[in-house]
Amino acid sequence: MRGTLSLWIGLALSGSTALLALLSRVWLPADPLRMRIPQRLQAPFGGAGGLGTDAMGRDLAAQLMVGAWNSLTVALAAVAVGLMAGVALGLLAALKRGWIEALVLRLTDLLFAFPAILSAIVLAALIGGGAGTAVLAIGLFNIPVFARVTRAAALSVLTQDYIRAALLSGKGSARIAWDHVLPMIAGGLIVQATIQLALAILTEAGLSFLGVGIAPPHPSWGRMLADAQTYLTRAPYLALLPGTAIALAVLGFNLLGDGLRDWLDPKGAR
């Protein structure tokens, strides 16, 4: 029951975030970059209508919608980078063992030593900030997560009798991984990807807040929080709106991951 509730609440919250992001590609209530100084700092549902305006008179509803698209695209790209590289490394370690497995494990330990925010700051100093830097930094942090999850799940699959039968039939390691291992561990990888997506959204917001994520003037939830610092007492809604959006999106994908885990593995849930 709890898993089903988590699944539906997660679907509702994460689906709403995704729909908001997709809607921003076809319709916006206003130009998110248009500055209207006479209408600056309008409260939600005030004279400017909608969710109000920021210190430059830009429409907050439009910024939140475009910010949802920017946050989700960066998070999805970063998780995709970590998923592809991590799964490849995890399968390699599980199939080859020996010194190759030890090398992969030490590589994941090395990547774990550099959090995404620290990696982004270093990359920003080397190649500059921006969405690409955020994707690369968050993706690098996701690689060891997926590598270790894949290796652990693959090792349990490789002990099954049908794997020995496949080896005796002459199948190579790559074919066994594609035909037998990946289909069996796909459910766990989907759950892990959903949870990492929530962390990626939160990390992207932190990077944009620090100025090394999505570069201005492109809207970003983290950038909106950074810009709101000066007006916390005068216009607290400037921080509450993007902060609430981040919290709901992260909560939604976390609950979705929990619900998917319980749904894909009901015995484990019990």
Secondary structure as GFF3:
##gff-version 3
##sequence-region A 1 270
A	DSSP	alpha_helix	2	23	.	.	.	ID=ss1
A	DSSP	three_ten_helix	37	39	.	.	.	ID=ss2
A	DSSP	alpha_helix	60	96	.	.	.	ID=ss3
A	DSSP	alpha_helix	98	112	.	.	.	ID=ss4
A	DSSP	alpha_helix	116	127	.	.	.	ID=ss5
A	DSSP	alpha_helix	131	157	.	.	.	ID=ss6
A	DSSP	alpha_helix	161	168	.	.	.	ID=ss7
A	DSSP	alpha_helix	173	176	.	.	.	ID=ss8
A	DSSP	pi_helix	177	181	.	.	.	ID=ss9
A	DSSP	alpha_helix	182	210	.	.	.	ID=ss10
A	DSSP	alpha_helix	221	228	.	.	.	ID=ss11
A	DSSP	three_ten_helix	229	231	.	.	.	ID=ss12
A	DSSP	alpha_helix	237	264	.	.	.	ID=ss13
A	DSSP	alpha_helix	266	269	.	.	.	ID=ss14
###
